[in-house]
Amino acid sequence: MLFNSFDFVFFFLIVTTLYYLLPFKFRWALLLLASCLFYMAFIPIYIFILIITILIDYFAGIYIEKSQTRLRRRALLTVSILSTCLVLCIFKYYNFIVVNYNEIAKFLHWNYRIGILKIILPIGLSFHTFQSLSYVIEVYRGHQKAEKDFGIYCLYVMYYPQLVAGPIERPQNLLHQFRRDVRFDWNVIGKGLRLMCMGYFMKLVVADRCSLYVNAVYNHVHSHSGITFIVATFFFAFQIYSDFAGYSLIAIGASQAMGIQLMTNFRTPYASRSLSEFWRRWHISLSTWFRDYLYVPLGGSHGSKLRTYRNLMITFLVSGLWHGANWTYVIWGGFHGLYLIVENAFTKGKKIKFPQVWIFAVVCFGWIFFRANTVQDSFFIVKSIFTHPGKLFIPGNQDVTAPIYALIGIAILLLLENRSRIATRLALPGRPAFPYLNMLFYISLALTIIYLGVFDGGQFIYFQF
């Protein structure tokens, strides 16, 4: 069940209405049932994979808390992490490992080959795996008490707004909210609906409009040249941002409508003045996850510069691999790790601000490897940009409107993200009129979605991760 479908709109309205009609003590059960139905709308049988992960980490948390010795606690944590990650590795990385092994075997003239598995990656597996792991690690560290209520723990992992693409929550933020009695409040619901409206604008108007041009170029790279790749990469930068930030806003808004607050996942990342700042603003729930559970345990920035740089590179290589079982993602992660090392060495720990256009260009260069279908395609694109500018690809016939509408959507998005700053500069004494202007603004935004939106049910990019 995709967020950008009418099925989800009806689903959200029914669940939210029942949520407020039911007595407080039954609400968690409603949300758990709704979350199961939401997940099973994709591939029903895969819910058993999710249950396996839940069972492993639920009992691991309880036994870790009961254990008296550090050795036993660490052993239980290790078993939990390895077991949970094994599920992820089988479905997400088995074929990747096998394909690379077979290539090595072919090169070395080995006779033994391994067959690949014809399996579909469970939707959102990486996200709810990381959320489950964060619970076990926080229990191990003593920052979170083990959850004894199995139903509440299931809801923590399966909560439908953020089940398939985040934000990746921490137990300290989410678990206690399921036990909080939320009273019906139009202000709370209104705030959630406004966030969802903004999310739908980013997805349907900006992301899906940009994708029409991006797909036409990146799926046929040998038919295009440098200037076209630059424009397509520019569009992809806003496509992936609007696609994922839009999903996050819909998820946060749907949850907010029920009085349950999820963490902010994006803070205008393309306004960053350094790559370090970009990663503090982009996919915050994942960036902080890798920081707290990988970078810091490796040693973080403590110790020598070389050790810090090693930790940065390992973190970003793993982050790249997390995004997909393809070498393009590993190169993308390695590029960001390398640039951060250079940036850190250049600034020597000082907060030096670079021009926004430079940081945006650096990020866009990295997006080439992220979006390219193969490593060969990515190198062809980079080579073409620097050696063969060529002519700009302009879609023919009715498709010519795609890049035009995409540019209009991007312009509106930039205005919306800076509307507070603009309003502050242009504010006049008549402040009582602002609530009405706010209502008019969201009505206009809804009409823009209806007129410029793409309603073909396009899947969210991060669903594949």
C-alpha positions in Angstrom: 0.0 0.0 0.0 1.8 3.1 -1.2 1.4 6.5 0.5 0.7 8.1 -2.9 -2.4 5.9 -3.5 -6.1 6.5 -2.8 -6.1 3.2 -0.9 -3.7 4.7 1.6 -5.8 7.8 1.9 -8.9 5.7 2.9 -6.8 3.5 5.1 -5.4 6.6 7.0 -8.8 8.2 7.4 -10.4 4.9 8.7 -7.5 4.1 11.1 -7.2 7.7 12.5 -11.0 7.9 13.0 -11.1 4.6 14.8 -8.1 5.6 16.8 -10.0 8.4 18.4 -13.3 6.6 18.7 -11.8 3.6 20.6 -11.0 3.7 24.3 -7.3 4.3 25.1 -6.6 0.8 26.2 -7.5 -0.7 22.8 -5.6 1.8 20.6 -2.3 0.0 20.6 -4.1 -3.1 19.3 -5.8 -1.1 16.5 -2.4 0.3 15.5 -0.8 -3.1 15.5 -3.6 -4.6 13.4 -3.5 -1.7 11.0 0.3 -2.0 10.7 0.0 -5.7 9.9 -2.6 -5.1 7.2 -0.5 -2.2 5.8 2.6 -4.4 5.6 0.7 -7.4 4.2 -0.7 -5.3 1.4 2.7 -5.7 -0.3 3.6 -9.4 0.0 1.5 -11.0 2.8 3.8 -14.0 3.5 6.8 -11.7 4.2 5.2 -10.7 7.5 6.6 -13.9 8.9 10.1 -12.6 8.2 9.3 -9.5 10.2 7.9 -11.7 13.0 11.2 -13.6 13.2 13.2 -10.4 13.6 10.8 -9.2 16.3 11.0 -12.5 18.3 14.8 -12.5 18.2 15.2 -9.0 19.5 12.3 -9.0 21.9 13.7 -12.0 23.8 17.3 -10.7 23.4 16.3 -7.5 25.1 14.7 -9.3 28.1 17.6 -11.7 28.6 20.2 -8.9 28.2 18.5 -6.9 31.0 18.4 -10.0 33.2 22.0 -11.0 32.7 24.4 -10.2 35.5 27.7 -10.5 33.8 29.1 -8.3 31.1 30.3 -11.3 29.1 26.9 -12.9 28.9 25.2 -9.6 28.0 27.7 -9.0 25.2 27.2 -12.6 24.0 23.4 -12.1 23.8 23.9 -8.8 22.1 26.2 -10.4 19.5 23.8 -13.3 18.9 20.9 -10.8 18.4 22.8 -8.6 16.0 24.1 -11.5 14.0 20.8 -13.2 13.8 18.9 -10.1 12.8 21.5 -9.1 10.3 21.6 -12.6 8.8 17.9 -12.2 7.7 18.9 -8.9 6.1 22.0 -10.4 4.4 20.1 -13.4 2.9 17.4 -11.3 1.3 19.4 -8.2 0.4 23.0 -9.3 -0.2 23.1 -13.0 -0.9 22.7 -12.6 -4.7 25.2 -9.7 -4.7 27.8 -11.9 -3.0 27.1 -14.8 -5.3 27.4 -12.7 -8.4 30.7 -11.3 -7.3 32.0 -14.7 -6.3 31.0 -16.2 -9.7 32.9 -13.3 -11.4 36.0 -14.1 -9.4 35.6 -17.9 -10.1 35.3 -17.2 -13.8 38.4 -15.0 -13.8 40.4 -17.7 -11.9 38.9 -20.5 -14.0 37.3 -22.3 -11.1 34.7 -24.9 -12.1 32.4 -24.4 -9.2 29.7 -21.8 -9.5 26.9 -20.9 -7.1 23.3 -20.3 -8.3 21.4 -17.1 -7.4 18.1 -17.1 -5.5 15.0 -15.8 -7.2 13.7 -13.8 -4.2 12.1 -10.4 -3.8 13.5 -8.1 -1.1 11.0 -7.6 1.7 9.9 -3.9 1.6 11.5 -1.7 4.2 13.7 -4.6 5.5 16.7 -2.4 6.1 14.7 0.2 8.0 12.9 -2.0 10.5 16.0 -4.1 10.9 17.9 -1.0 12.0 15.0 0.1 14.3 15.0 -3.3 15.9 18.8 -3.3 16.4 18.7 0.1 18.0 16.3 -1.2 20.7 18.6 -4.1 21.6 21.7 -1.9 21.6 20.0 0.7 23.8 18.9 -2.1 26.3 22.5 -3.4 26.3 23.8 0.1 27.0 21.3 0.6 29.9 19.6 3.5 28.2 16.3 1.7 27.7 14.5 -0.9 29.9 13.5 -4.1 28.1 9.9 -4.0 26.9 8.0 -6.8 28.5 4.7 -6.2 26.6 5.1 -8.2 23.4 2.3 -6.3 21.7 3.8 -2.9 22.4 7.2 -4.1 21.2 5.7 -5.5 18.0 4.1 -2.1 17.4 7.4 -0.3 18.0 8.9 -2.3 15.1 5.8 -2.4 12.9 4.3 1.0 13.4 2.8 1.6 10.0 3.7 5.3 9.2 7.4 4.6 9.4 7.5 0.8 8.8 8.9 0.7 5.3 11.1 3.8 5.0 11.6 5.4 8.3 12.3 7.7 10.1 14.3 5.1 12.0 13.2 5.7 15.5 14.9 5.1 18.9 13.0 3.2 21.6 13.4 6.1 24.0 11.4 8.4 21.7 8.7 6.0 20.5 7.8 3.3 23.0 6.5 5.5 25.7 4.2 7.3 23.3 2.2 4.2 22.7 1.2 4.3 26.4 0.2 8.0 26.3 -3.5 8.8 26.2 -4.0 11.3 23.4 -7.2 13.4 23.4 -8.9 14.5 20.3 -7.5 17.9 19.2 -8.2 19.6 15.9 -4.9 21.5 16.2 -2.9 18.2 16.5 -4.8 16.7 13.5 -4.4 19.9 11.5 -0.7 20.0 12.0 -0.5 16.4 10.8 -2.6 17.1 7.7 -0.4 20.1 6.8 2.7 18.0 7.0 1.1 15.4 4.9 0.1 18.0 2.3 3.6 19.3 2.1 4.9 15.7 1.7 2.4 14.9 -1.1 3.5 18.1 -2.9 7.2 17.1 -2.7 6.4 13.6 -3.9 3.7 14.1 -6.6 4.7 17.5 -8.0 8.5 17.6 -7.6 9.9 14.1 -7.3 7.6 12.3 -9.8 7.8 15.2 -12.4 11.6 15.1 -12.1 11.7 11.4 -12.5 10.2 11.5 -16.0 13.3 13.3 -17.3 15.8 11.5 -15.1 14.6 8.1 -16.1 14.6 9.0 -19.8 18.3 9.9 -19.5 19.8 7.6 -16.9 18.1 4.5 -18.3 19.6 5.2 -21.8 23.0 6.7 -21.0 24.6 6.0 -24.3 22.0 8.0 -26.2 22.9 11.2 -24.3 25.8 13.6 -23.7 27.4 15.8 -21.0 25.0 18.8 -20.8 22.0 16.4 -20.6 23.6 14.4 -17.8 24.2 17.7 -15.8 20.5 18.6 -16.2 19.3 15.1 -15.4 21.6 14.9 -12.3 20.3 18.3 -11.2 16.7 17.0 -11.5 17.7 13.8 -9.7 19.1 15.8 -6.7 15.6 17.2 -6.2 13.9 14.0 -7.1 15.5 11.9 -4.4 15.3 14.7 -1.9 11.6 15.4 -2.6 10.8 11.7 -2.8 12.3 10.7 0.5 11.7 13.9 2.4 8.2 13.8 1.1 7.7 10.3 2.3 9.1 11.3 5.7 6.7 14.2 6.0 3.7 12.0 5.1 4.8 9.5 7.7 5.4 12.2 10.4 2.1 13.9 9.5 0.1 10.6 9.6 1.6 9.9 13.0 1.2 13.4 14.2 -2.5 13.3 13.4 -2.8 10.6 16.1 -0.6 12.6 18.5 2.4 10.4 18.1 5.5 12.4 17.2 8.3 11.0 15.0 11.7 12.6 14.6 12.5 15.1 11.9 14.3 13.4 9.0 15.4 16.3 6.8 16.3 20.0 7.4 16.8 21.7 4.1 20.0 19.8 3.3 20.8 21.7 0.1 21.3 24.8 2.1 24.4 23.3 3.7 27.7 25.2 3.7 29.8 22.0 4.2 29.4 18.3 3.5 29.6 17.7 7.3 26.6 20.0 7.7 24.8 18.3 4.8 25.0 15.0 6.6 23.6 16.6 9.7 20.6 17.7 7.7 20.1 14.7 5.3 18.3 11.5 6.4 19.0 12.4 10.0 17.6 9.2 11.5 20.0 7.1 9.5 23.0 9.4 9.8 22.6 9.5 13.6 22.1 5.7 13.6 25.5 5.1 11.9 27.1 7.8 14.1 25.9 6.3 17.3 26.1 2.6 16.5 29.1 2.3 14.1 31.2 5.5 14.0 31.4 6.1 17.7 32.0 2.4 18.7 34.8 2.4 16.1 36.4 5.2 18.0 34.8 8.2 16.4 37.0 11.3 16.3 39.0 10.2 19.3 42.6 9.2 18.8 44.8 10.0 15.8 43.7 11.7 12.6 44.4 8.6 10.7 42.1 6.6 13.0 39.4 9.2 12.6 39.7 9.1 8.8 39.5 5.3 8.9 36.4 5.4 11.0 34.8 7.9 8.6 35.6 5.8 5.5 34.3 2.6 7.1 31.1 4.3 8.2 30.4 5.7 4.7 31.3 2.5 2.9 28.9 0.6 5.1 26.3 3.3 4.6 26.7 3.0 0.8 26.3 -0.8 1.0 23.2 -0.4 3.2 21.6 1.6 0.5 21.8 -1.3 -2.0 23.6 -4.4 -3.1 25.4 -2.7 -5.9 29.0 -1.4 -6.3 27.5 2.0 -7.4 26.3 2.6 -3.9 29.7 1.5 -2.4 31.4 4.0 -4.7 28.9 6.7 -3.7 29.6 6.0 0.0 33.3 6.0 -0.6 33.2 9.3 -2.4 31.4 11.0 0.5 33.8 9.4 3.0 36.8 10.6 1.0 35.5 14.1 0.5 34.7 14.4 4.3 38.3 13.3 5.0 39.6 16.0 2.7 37.2 18.6 4.1 38.2 17.7 7.7 41.9 17.9 6.8 41.5 21.2 5.0 39.4 22.9 7.8 41.4 21.3 10.6 38.3 21.0 12.8 37.3 24.7 12.3 33.8 25.5 11.1 34.6 26.9 7.7 31.6 27.7 5.5 31.8 26.9 1.8 29.6 28.4 -0.9 26.2 26.6 -1.1 26.6 26.1 -4.8 29.9 24.2 -4.3 28.4 21.8 -1.7 25.4 21.3 -3.9 27.7 20.5 -6.9 29.7 18.0 -4.7 26.5 16.3 -3.6 25.2 16.1 -7.2 28.5 14.6 -8.4 28.0 11.8 -5.8 24.4 11.4 -7.0 25.7 10.2 -10.4 27.0 7.0 -8.8 23.9 6.6 -6.6 21.5 6.8 -9.6 23.5 5.1 -12.3 22.3 1.6 -13.1 25.9 0.2 -13.3 29.4 1.2 -12.5 30.1 1.4 -16.2 27.2 3.8 -16.8 28.4 6.1 -14.0 31.9 6.3 -15.4 30.5 7.0 -18.9 28.4 9.8 -17.5 31.3 11.4 -15.6 33.5 11.1 -18.7 30.8 12.6 -20.9 30.3 15.6 -18.6 34.0 16.5 -18.8 34.8 15.6 -22.4 31.6 15.6 -24.5 29.1 18.3 -23.6 26.9 17.7 -26.7 23.4 19.0 -27.0 20.7 19.2 -24.4 18.1 16.5 -24.6 14.6 17.9 -24.9 11.7 15.4 -24.8 9.4 15.4 -27.8 5.7 15.7 -28.2 3.7 15.8 -25.0 6.8 14.8 -22.8 8.2 18.3 -23.3 6.0 19.5 -20.3 7.8 17.1 -17.9 11.0 19.2 -17.4 9.0 22.5 -17.4 6.6 21.3 -14.7 9.6 19.9 -12.8 11.3 23.3 -12.8 8.1 24.9 -11.7 7.8 22.4 -8.9 11.4 23.0 -7.8 10.9 26.7 -7.8 7.8 26.4 -5.6 9.6 24.0 -3.3 12.5 26.5 -2.8 10.0 29.2 -2.0 8.1 27.0 0.4 11.3 26.0 2.3 12.2 29.7 2.6 8.7 31.0 3.3 9.4 31.8 7.0 12.4 33.9 6.1 10.5 35.6 3.3 7.5 36.2 5.5 9.7 37.7 8.2 11.3 40.1 5.8 7.9 41.2 4.2 5.8 41.0 7.4 3.4 44.0 7.8 1.4 45.1 10.9 -1.7 43.1 10.0 -0.6 39.9 11.7 -4.2 38.8 12.6 -4.7 38.1 8.9 -1.9 35.5 8.9 -4.1 32.5 10.0 -6.4 33.1 7.0 -3.4 33.4 4.7 -2.1 30.1 6.2 -5.4 28.4 5.3 -5.3 29.9 1.8 -1.7 28.7 1.4 -2.5 25.1 2.0 -5.6 25.3 -0.2 -3.4 26.6 -3.0 -0.9 23.9 -2.3 -3.6 21.2 -2.6 -4.8 22.7 -5.9 -1.2 22.7 -7.2 -0.9 19.0 -6.3 -4.1 18.3 -8.2 -3.1 20.2 -11.2 0.7 19.4 -11.5 0.9 16.1 -9.6 1.7 12.8 -11.2 -0.9 10.2 -10.0 0.5 7.0 -11.5 1.3 5.4 -8.2 5.1 5.7 -8.6 7.0 3.8 -5.9 9.1 5.7 -3.4 12.8 5.4 -4.2 13.8 4.3 -0.7 11.3 1.4 -0.7 14.0 -0.6 -2.5 16.4 -0.2 0.4 
